Amino acid sequence: MAARTAQHWRGELGYDEPMARHTSWRAGGAARRFYKPADLADLCTFLHDLDPAEPLLWVGLGSNLLVRDGGFPGTVIFTFGALTALDWLDDNTLRVEAGASCARVARETTRRGLIGMEFLAGIPGTMGGALAMNAGAFGGETWPRVTAVETVDRHGRLLLRKAAEFQVGYRSVAGVPGEWFVAAHLRLERGAAAAAQQRIRELLDRRGATQPTQQYSCGSVFRNPPGDYAARLIETAGLKGTRLGGAQVSEKHANFIVNTGNASAADIETLLLQVQAEVARVHGVYLETEVRIVGEAVADAGRHEYE
Ligand SMILES: Cc1cc2nc3c(=O)[nH]c(=O)nc-3n(C[C@H](O)[C@H](O)[C@H](O)COP(=O)(O)OP(=O)(O)OC[C@H]3O[C@@H](n4cnc5c(N)ncnc54)[C@H](O)[C@@H]3O)c2cc1C
């Protein structure tokens, strides 16, 4: 155990936790240690007590994350279901902790007649993940509504930072290294609740019609290159439906790789690399990954033929 002092944190600490249980690809290796804090104060205590050399991986709903089959050699901080507080700082400003789901934020805000976060309804992640990724959909993005964020450093110190302290781009956020998001302050506009709820239903219907929402995936694997769509490039390179082990380029949306049941992380990563190489060969465009890939590979995994 890496705790430096007598244990006085209150959360749940596990060992060798299979990350396939906590990622939407349902694939990958184990985390050496896995901590689900009891609440924010408890998280600070845990971090304060932690060996400063311990590698950390923050995980919300794991909906944009591939943990390689050899696992993560450090501690996962799991926020979903742990940092869940949602409070109103004033009539229009929501404070929401990092482990609250995006769907809940969309639901709670529209219910109060506040608009602007409807796009979050179909994003199967947490607020922390949405901040880290600048998650967005159908023209909406996370950061335009953020006025401030609360962060924690690895000594367990809490900080309040203005949104302007972060460089925010398309699915990218650069902030202060060594700090992680524990809450967001979102300022929202008044609008019609019924229209916003209707918009949520429409956006969910559009997702169901165009994305393989019933299969294990991580959403879009690649960022869209400027002026184009990764899905179009992958489809026109003839890659839709391509399989490697248990991983497959979705027949429904070419920028999704789905786990058909028994994919290893190596199957998924190898297929991803093959798609990237083939699109570069056919179209001369290098697709950058949107998904985050972490952890250690297993030496002999993923030796499949490209079907
Ligand atoms: C079916 C499907 C559809 C999707 N559609 C969309 C979409 O329309 N738009 C979109 O943007 N994304 C989409 N995604 C991807 C994903 O849902 C988003 O990127 C989401 O924001 C990730 O949130 P998470 O909590 O699951 O993050 P995780 O996957 O747990 O983590 C993602 C990254 O954020 C980091 N992170 C997590 N929490 C914190 C924190 N508190 N502080 C600092 N870093 C943190 C992690 O370390 C990791 O690097 C989709 C995924 C799926 C499976």
Ligand as a Chemical Component Dictionary entry (heavy atoms), coordinates in Angstrom:
data_LIG
# 
_chem_comp.id                   LIG 
_chem_comp.type                 NON-POLYMER 
_chem_comp.pdbx_formal_charge   0 
_chem_comp.three_letter_code    LIG 
# 
loop_
_chem_comp_atom.comp_id 
_chem_comp_atom.atom_id 
_chem_comp_atom.alt_atom_id 
_chem_comp_atom.type_symbol 
_chem_comp_atom.charge 
_chem_comp_atom.model_Cartn_x 
_chem_comp_atom.model_Cartn_y 
_chem_comp_atom.model_Cartn_z 
_chem_comp_atom.pdbx_ordinal 
LIG C1  C1  C 0 -21.568 5.879  -27.606 1  
LIG C2  C2  C 0 -20.649 7.041  -27.318 2  
LIG C3  C3  C 0 -20.939 8.287  -27.842 3  
LIG C4  C4  C 0 -20.095 9.379  -27.595 4  
LIG N1  N1  N 0 -20.423 10.591 -28.113 5  
LIG C5  C5  C 0 -19.633 11.656 -27.849 6  
LIG C6  C6  C 0 -19.974 12.947 -28.370 7  
LIG O1  O1  O 0 -20.991 13.140 -29.025 8  
LIG N2  N2  N 0 -19.140 13.978 -28.089 9  
LIG C7  C7  C 0 -18.022 13.822 -27.342 10 
LIG O2  O2  O 0 -17.298 14.808 -27.104 11 
LIG N3  N3  N 0 -17.663 12.605 -26.851 12 
LIG C8  C8  C 0 -18.447 11.527 -27.085 13 
LIG N4  N4  N 0 -18.101 10.301 -26.591 14 
LIG C9  C9  C 0 -16.830 10.139 -25.861 15 
LIG C10 C10 C 0 -16.925 10.346 -24.341 16 
LIG O3  O3  O 0 -18.229 10.062 -23.871 17 
LIG C11 C11 C 0 -16.537 11.771 -23.949 18 
LIG O4  O4  O 0 -15.209 12.063 -24.323 19 
LIG C12 C12 C 0 -16.676 12.006 -22.433 20 
LIG O5  O5  O 0 -16.481 13.376 -22.166 21 
LIG C13 C13 C 0 -15.689 11.201 -21.612 22 
LIG O6  O6  O 0 -16.096 11.290 -20.254 23 
LIG P1  P1  P 0 -15.695 10.143 -19.210 24 
LIG O7  O7  O 0 -16.174 10.555 -17.885 25 
LIG O8  O8  O 0 -16.176 8.830  -19.698 26 
LIG O9  O9  O 0 -14.132 10.245 -19.312 27 
LIG P2  P2  P 0 -13.047 9.026  -19.241 28 
LIG O10 O10 O 0 -13.211 8.194  -20.445 29 
LIG O11 O11 O 0 -13.161 8.360  -17.928 30 
LIG O12 O12 O 0 -11.732 9.858  -19.340 31 
LIG C14 C14 C 0 -11.388 10.524 -20.532 32 
LIG C15 C15 C 0 -10.125 11.357 -20.306 33 
LIG O13 O13 O 0 -10.413 12.390 -19.373 34 
LIG C16 C16 C 0 -9.575  12.271 -18.226 35 
LIG N5  N5  N 0 -10.370 12.617 -17.056 36 
LIG C17 C17 C 0 -11.508 11.997 -16.615 37 
LIG N6  N6  N 0 -11.962 12.613 -15.517 38 
LIG C18 C18 C 0 -11.099 13.631 -15.252 39 
LIG C19 C19 C 0 -11.031 14.622 -14.240 40 
LIG N7  N7  N 0 -11.934 14.703 -13.274 41 
LIG N8  N8  N 0 -10.008 15.532 -14.280 42 
LIG C20 C20 C 0 -9.082  15.462 -15.258 43 
LIG N9  N9  N 0 -9.080  14.533 -16.240 44 
LIG C21 C21 C 0 -10.077 13.631 -16.233 45 
LIG C22 C22 C 0 -9.131  10.810 -18.205 46 
LIG O14 O14 O 0 -7.911  10.642 -17.485 47 
LIG C23 C23 C 0 -8.981  10.536 -19.691 48 
LIG O15 O15 O 0 -7.773  11.048 -20.184 49 
LIG C24 C24 C 0 -18.929 9.198  -26.816 50 
LIG C25 C25 C 0 -18.651 7.934  -26.279 51 
LIG C26 C26 C 0 -19.488 6.874  -26.516 52 
LIG C27 C27 C 0 -19.177 5.539  -25.905 53 
# 
loop_
_chem_comp_bond.comp_id 
_chem_comp_bond.atom_id_1 
_chem_comp_bond.atom_id_2 
_chem_comp_bond.value_order 
_chem_comp_bond.pdbx_ordinal 
LIG C1  C2  SING 1  
LIG C2  C3  SING 2  
LIG C2  C26 DOUB 3  
LIG C3  C4  DOUB 4  
LIG C4  N1  SING 5  
LIG C4  C24 SING 6  
LIG N1  C5  DOUB 7  
LIG C5  C6  SING 8  
LIG C5  C8  SING 9  
LIG C6  O1  DOUB 10 
LIG C6  N2  SING 11 
LIG N2  C7  SING 12 
LIG C7  O2  DOUB 13 
LIG C7  N3  SING 14 
LIG N3  C8  DOUB 15 
LIG C8  N4  SING 16 
LIG N4  C9  SING 17 
LIG N4  C24 SING 18 
LIG C9  C10 SING 19 
LIG C10 O3  SING 20 
LIG C10 C11 SING 21 
LIG C11 O4  SING 22 
LIG C11 C12 SING 23 
LIG C12 O5  SING 24 
LIG C12 C13 SING 25 
LIG C13 O6  SING 26 
LIG O6  P1  SING 27 
LIG P1  O7  DOUB 28 
LIG P1  O8  SING 29 
LIG P1  O9  SING 30 
LIG O9  P2  SING 31 
LIG P2  O10 DOUB 32 
LIG P2  O11 SING 33 
LIG P2  O12 SING 34 
LIG O12 C14 SING 35 
LIG C14 C15 SING 36 
LIG C15 O13 SING 37 
LIG C15 C23 SING 38 
LIG O13 C16 SING 39 
LIG C16 N5  SING 40 
LIG C16 C22 SING 41 
LIG N5  C17 SING 42 
LIG N5  C21 SING 43 
LIG C17 N6  DOUB 44 
LIG N6  C18 SING 45 
LIG C18 C19 SING 46 
LIG C18 C21 DOUB 47 
LIG C19 N7  SING 48 
LIG C19 N8  DOUB 49 
LIG N8  C20 SING 50 
LIG C20 N9  DOUB 51 
LIG N9  C21 SING 52 
LIG C22 O14 SING 53 
LIG C22 C23 SING 54 
LIG C23 O15 SING 55 
LIG C24 C25 DOUB 56 
LIG C25 C26 SING 57 
LIG C26 C27 SING 58 
# 
